[in-house]
């Protein structure tokens, strides 16, 4: 029995905060109707999640089986490696403006364009590595806007730990966090050991009382391993 496929459209969005036009990939389910309300999943590194993470394929399958809520997926992508770092890294030159773009511009526009459940608990941010970092920091900055966050091997430094430590309302944000057991010598980042800081972050989530899922998978810092986890992340966070 074939699975009904949703549609993916590319749209341009001009951000005043960033003073640039960003490319968005927007997935709408096969059974979309303006009569229903939809949750929002916003994926940073969006094109990577659609192409390498098979995000739309997993969503099609889970929606067809009624295992997850009706949702619209929005992928926000970077223009270059330098652009990605400028926006996603805690010390990036456009990092704060990018987080304001997510909360102050993108979400209001999506709520206006689509029949969304316009509540924080119905909005999920998702990201891998640095894209996970900016997703988490956006949720810590705007917990009333983003009530859930999915983290695939996030980059964790003291800025990230401080943001979680200083979050006065941990009950507002639900966290899904996975990290590879082999991520102690990552070649593609200035941070080599991802595993130890992620374990520290996990412990901090527990101490602060976040609704938090944590798992360590057998593998390293790549889409080969993150892709196999995307389906479970959707099942757990969007059911």
BAKOLZA-535729 format. One record per residue (C-alpha): residue number from 0; residue in three letters; chain; x, y, z. Coordinates in nm, 4 decimals. Example, Ala and Ser with C-alpha at 12.3 -4.5 7.8 and 13.67 -1.06 7.14 Angstrom:
# BAKOLZA-535729
  nr rest kette       xx       yy       zz
   0  ala     A   1.2300  -0.4500   0.7800
   1  ser     A   1.3670  -0.1060   0.7140
# end
This chain:
# BAKOLZA-535729
  nr rest kette       xx       yy       zz
   0  unk     A   0.0000   0.0000   0.0000
   1  unk     A   0.1532   0.3310  -0.1117
   2  unk     A   0.1993   0.6199   0.1272
   3  unk     A   0.0456   0.9572   0.0354
   4  unk     A   0.3192   1.2134  -0.0201
   5  unk     A   0.3058   1.5685   0.1025
   6  unk     A   0.4238   1.8596  -0.1080
   7  unk     A   0.7444   2.0599  -0.0624
   8  unk     A   0.7584   2.4142  -0.1958
   9  unk     A   1.0453   2.6602  -0.1894
  10  unk     A   0.9592   3.0118  -0.0789
  11  unk     A   1.1664   3.3229  -0.0294
  12  unk     A   1.1435   3.5238   0.2902
  13  unk     A   1.2949   3.8656   0.3472
  14  unk     A   1.4197   3.9183   0.7020
  15  unk     A   1.4542   4.2709   0.8350
  16  unk     A   1.6551   4.1395   1.1302
  17  unk     A   1.9157   3.9892   0.8960
  18  unk     A   1.8617   4.2288   0.6050
  19  unk     A   1.8631   3.9416   0.3582
  20  unk     A   1.6326   3.7042   0.1745
  21  unk     A   1.6317   3.3472   0.3007
  22  unk     A   1.5199   3.0351   0.1181
  23  unk     A   1.2589   2.8231   0.2955
  24  unk     A   1.1493   2.4684   0.2158
  25  unk     A   0.7904   2.4205   0.3330
  26  unk     A   0.6375   2.0735   0.3618
  27  unk     A   0.2585   2.0476   0.3693
  28  unk     A   0.0979   1.7057   0.4359
  29  unk     A  -0.0878   1.5185   0.1613
  30  unk     A  -0.4175   1.5519   0.3491
  31  unk     A  -0.3734   1.9225   0.4202
  32  unk     A  -0.6934   2.1189   0.4776
  33  unk     A  -0.7334   2.4805   0.5937
  34  unk     A  -1.0118   2.3516   0.8194
  35  unk     A  -0.7602   2.1818   1.0510
  36  unk     A  -0.4905   2.3201   1.2802
  37  unk     A  -0.1282   2.2172   1.2354
  38  unk     A   0.1775   2.1956   1.4589
  39  unk     A   0.4982   2.3565   1.3337
  40  unk     A   0.8364   2.1889   1.2990
  41  unk     A   1.1136   2.4322   1.2047
  42  unk     A   1.4381   2.2647   1.0999
  43  unk     A   1.7632   2.4578   1.0935
  44  unk     A   2.0012   2.3019   0.8393
  45  unk     A   1.6670   2.2518   0.6681
  46  unk     A   1.7841   2.1289   0.3284
  47  unk     A   2.0121   1.8759   0.4999
  48  unk     A   1.7202   1.7407   0.7029
  49  unk     A   1.5051   1.7058   0.3904
  50  unk     A   1.7767   1.5539   0.1714
  51  unk     A   2.0052   1.3578   0.4032
  52  unk     A   1.7694   1.3166   0.6984
  53  unk     A   1.4750   1.2020   0.4807
  54  unk     A   1.2522   1.4226   0.6940
  55  unk     A   0.9592   1.4454   0.4510
  56  unk     A   0.9633   1.0713   0.3824
  57  unk     A   0.9451   0.9906   0.7534
  58  unk     A   0.6716   1.2510   0.8030
  59  unk     A   0.4681   1.1053   0.5145
  60  unk     A   0.4946   0.7566   0.6612
  61  unk     A   0.4128   0.8549   1.0206
  62  unk     A   0.1235   1.0792   0.9199
  63  unk     A  -0.0155   0.8016   0.7001
  64  unk     A  -0.0062   0.5684   0.9997
  65  unk     A  -0.1562   0.8356   1.2290
  66  unk     A   0.1476   0.8137   1.4581
  67  unk     A   0.2174   1.1880   1.4692
  68  unk     A   0.0072   1.5044   1.4808
  69  unk     A  -0.0814   1.7034   1.1708
  70  unk     A   0.2171   1.9252   1.1084
  71  unk     A   0.3813   2.1638   0.8670
  72  unk     A   0.7589   2.1449   0.8341
  73  unk     A   0.9707   2.4484   0.7533
  74  unk     A   1.3348   2.4054   0.6580
  75  unk     A   1.5627   2.7082   0.6902
  76  unk     A   1.8986   2.6628   0.5201
  77  unk     A   2.2345   2.8359   0.5137
  78  unk     A   2.4039   2.9869   0.2073
  79  unk     A   2.7600   2.8789   0.2877
  80  unk     A   2.9708   2.7294   0.5634
  81  unk     A   3.0681   3.0792   0.6802
  82  unk     A   2.7039   3.1925   0.6714
  83  unk     A   2.6069   2.8869   0.8769
  84  unk     A   2.8650   2.9643   1.1441
  85  unk     A   2.7743   3.3348   1.1543
  86  unk     A   2.4096   3.2501   1.2228
  87  unk     A   2.4287   2.9307   1.4291
  88  unk     A   2.7424   2.9582   1.6430
  89  unk     A   2.6906   3.1310   1.9823
  90  unk     A   2.9752   3.3697   1.8933
  91  unk     A   2.8587   3.4221   1.5344
  92  unk     A   2.8218   3.7772   1.4056
  93  unk     A   2.4538   3.7226   1.3099
  94  unk     A   2.3616   3.4739   1.5808
  95  unk     A   2.1368   3.6995   1.7876
  96  unk     A   1.9714   3.8483   1.4791
  97  unk     A   1.9022   3.4980   1.3470
  98  unk     A   1.7285   3.3965   1.6701
  99  unk     A   1.5189   3.7154   1.6538
 100  unk     A   1.4324   3.6269   1.2928
 101  unk     A   1.3047   3.2857   1.4026
 102  unk     A   1.0888   3.4201   1.6868
 103  unk     A   0.9854   3.7679   1.5705
 104  unk     A   0.9546   3.7233   1.1940
 105  unk     A   0.9298   3.3627   1.0786
 106  unk     A   0.6795   3.2350   1.3370
 107  unk     A   0.4323   3.5270   1.3005
 108  unk     A   0.4472   3.4911   0.9227
 109  unk     A   0.3842   3.1153   0.9379
 110  unk     A   0.0946   3.1663   1.1787
 111  unk     A  -0.0542   3.4113   0.9291
 112  unk     A   0.0089   3.2006   0.6177
 113  unk     A  -0.1004   2.8613   0.7533
 114  unk     A  -0.3669   2.7290   0.9946
 115  unk     A  -0.1265   2.6638   1.2816
 116  unk     A  -0.1801   2.5812   1.6471
 117  unk     A  -0.0366   2.9151   1.7541
 118  unk     A   0.1023   2.8000   2.0898
 119  unk     A   0.4561   2.7334   2.2057
 120  unk     A   0.3916   2.3679   2.2886
 121  unk     A   0.2907   2.3121   1.9249
 122  unk     A   0.6145   2.4557   1.7839
 123  unk     A   0.9296   2.2444   1.7623
 124  unk     A   1.2788   2.3533   1.6614
 125  unk     A   1.5159   2.0905   1.5211
 126  unk     A   1.8847   2.0943   1.4382
 127  unk     A   2.2063   1.8941   1.4080
 128  unk     A   2.5439   2.0066   1.5414
 129  unk     A   2.5545   2.3912   1.5282
 130  unk     A   2.1972   2.3932   1.3940
 131  unk     A   2.1008   2.2137   1.7145
 132  unk     A   2.2846   2.4760   1.9151
 133  unk     A   2.0941   2.7677   1.7648
 134  unk     A   1.7678   2.5731   1.8014
 135  unk     A   1.8294   2.5209   2.1727
 136  unk     A   1.9402   2.8788   2.2342
 137  unk     A   1.6325   3.0100   2.0528
 138  unk     A   1.4096   2.7950   2.2755
 139  unk     A   1.5928   2.9178   2.5860
 140  unk     A   1.5511   3.2800   2.4716
 141  unk     A   1.1849   3.2383   2.3697
 142  unk     A   1.0366   2.9441   2.5648
 143  unk     A   0.6845   3.0768   2.5154
 144  unk     A   0.7343   3.0681   2.1380
 145  unk     A   0.9203   2.7368   2.1023
 146  unk     A   0.8024   2.4677   2.3420
 147  unk     A   0.9979   2.1739   2.2015
 148  unk     A   1.3476   2.1224   2.0643
 149  unk     A   1.5103   1.8240   1.8907
 150  unk     A   1.8895   1.8116   1.9195
 151  unk     A   2.1081   1.5829   1.7093
 152  unk     A   2.4631   1.6060   1.8482
 153  unk     A   2.4512   1.9775   1.9350
 154  unk     A   2.7650   2.1865   1.9727
 155  unk     A   2.7807   2.2657   2.3449
 156  unk     A   3.0004   2.5327   2.5024
 157  unk     A   2.9759   2.7448   2.8174
 158  unk     A   2.7317   2.9875   2.6528
 159  unk     A   2.4922   2.6981   2.5935
 160  unk     A   2.5300   2.5644   2.9471
 161  unk     A   2.4757   2.9120   3.0925
 162  unk     A   2.1590   2.9622   2.8860
 163  unk     A   2.0120   2.6390   3.0224
 164  unk     A   2.1275   2.7142   3.3768
 165  unk     A   1.9641   3.0578   3.3663
 166  unk     A   1.6322   2.9430   3.2176
 167  unk     A   1.3733   3.0359   3.4832
 168  unk     A   1.0897   2.8298   3.3301
 169  unk     A   1.2211   2.4841   3.2386
 170  unk     A   0.8671   2.3472   3.2427
 171  unk     A   0.7954   2.5376   2.9208
 172  unk     A   1.0446   2.3498   2.7009
 173  unk     A   1.0573   1.9780   2.6198
 174  unk     A   1.3956   1.8534   2.4948
 175  unk     A   1.4997   1.5563   2.2809
 176  unk     A   1.8790   1.5077   2.2788
 177  unk     A   2.0960   1.2390   2.1196
 178  unk     A   2.4737   1.2157   2.0847
 179  unk     A   2.7070   0.9538   1.9375
 180  unk     A   2.9318   0.7474   2.1593
 181  unk     A   3.2155   0.8041   1.9089
 182  unk     A   3.1851   1.1837   1.9091
 183  unk     A   3.4941   1.2433   2.1181
 184  unk     A   3.7221   1.3369   1.8243
 185  unk     A   3.5153   1.5305   1.5705
 186  unk     A   3.7211   1.6501   1.2714
 187  unk     A   3.4834   1.9128   1.1292
 188  unk     A   3.4635   2.1507   1.4240
 189  unk     A   3.6788   2.3653   1.6491
 190  unk     A   3.5237   2.1567   1.9290
 191  unk     A   3.6719   1.8076   1.9065
 192  unk     A   3.4961   1.6364   2.1960
 193  unk     A   3.1173   1.6637   2.1534
 194  unk     A   3.0368   1.3702   2.3825
 195  unk     A   3.1590   1.5067   2.7171
 196  unk     A   2.9827   1.8473   2.6868
 197  unk     A   2.6625   1.6744   2.5745
 198  unk     A   2.6717   1.4510   2.8806
 199  unk     A   2.7171   1.7625   3.0925
 200  unk     A   2.4208   1.9260   2.9154
 201  unk     A   2.2103   1.6146   2.9731
 202  unk     A   2.2882   1.6230   3.3438
 203  unk     A   2.2040   1.9935   3.3577
 204  unk     A   1.8637   1.9304   3.1940
 205  unk     A   1.7936   1.6712   3.4635
 206  unk     A   1.9016   1.8986   3.7468
 207  unk     A   1.6907   2.1877   3.6152
 208  unk     A   1.3807   1.9706   3.5768
 209  unk     A   1.3320   1.9861   3.1991
 210  unk     A   1.1048   1.7295   3.0350
 211  unk     A   1.3989   1.5631   2.8657
 212  unk     A   1.4804   1.2551   2.6577
 213  unk     A   1.8463   1.1573   2.6189
 214  unk     A   2.0166   0.8754   2.4333
 215  unk     A   2.3646   0.7866   2.3118
 216  unk     A   2.3791   0.6070   1.9772
 217  unk     A   2.6559   0.3873   1.8406
 218  unk     A   2.8225   0.6160   1.5880
 219  unk     A   2.9842   0.9474   1.5112
 220  unk     A   2.9118   1.3033   1.4042
 221  unk     A   2.7432   1.2546   1.0657
 222  unk     A   2.4135   1.2165   0.8807
 223  unk     A   2.4797   0.8447   0.8494
 224  unk     A   2.3724   0.8213   1.2134
 225  unk     A   2.1371   1.1196   1.2510
 226  unk     A   1.9190   1.0056   0.9607
 227  unk     A   1.8339   0.6787   1.1354
 228  unk     A   1.7164   0.8744   1.4417
 229  unk     A   1.4891   1.1284   1.2666
 230  unk     A   1.1897   0.8938   1.2594
 231  unk     A   1.2086   0.8239   1.6342
 232  unk     A   1.2495   1.1946   1.7103
 233  unk     A   0.9293   1.2738   1.5197
 234  unk     A   0.7440   0.9888   1.6880
 235  unk     A   0.8454   1.0964   2.0356
 236  unk     A   0.8074   1.4727   2.0019
 237  unk     A   0.5143   1.5116   1.7621
 238  unk     A   0.2796   1.2290   1.8607
# end
